[in-house]
Amino acid sequence: MQLHGVASRYKHQNTAGKQTGEIMLEKLRTRDGKKFLTALVIVFITVLTVVSRVTFEGVEEQYNMPMEHWSASMFIMQGAWVLIYSVPFSFIISLPFAFYFLGPKDDRG
């Protein structure tokens, strides 16, 4: 079976027998890969802090209900929402770091 277009170029580029996941893991093991992972953790912690503060304070303010009166299920539900919103925000914010640290390097410095 002959491949055409993008698929044939991809097969040609991947002739070393490595899967895409293996190539990505190799990049993450480099010095720049570790810098990217560090930036990703910092971004996630920052986003988690901001989103949790806004979410929990927003519920207190909206319903005029201090946290002392919250049930355990309210904390669980708000924590789930914080996690649901933090993951995609972290992904979007970390994209420039991925291009900077993991992208192709040129010889211009």
Protein Blocks (a to p, Z undefined) as FASTA:
>chain_A
ZZehjllmmmmmmmnopafklmmmmmmmmmklmmmmmmmmmmmmmmmmmmmmmmmmmmmm
mnopafklpcfklmmmmmmmmmmmmmmmmmmmmmmmmmmmmmccdfeZZ
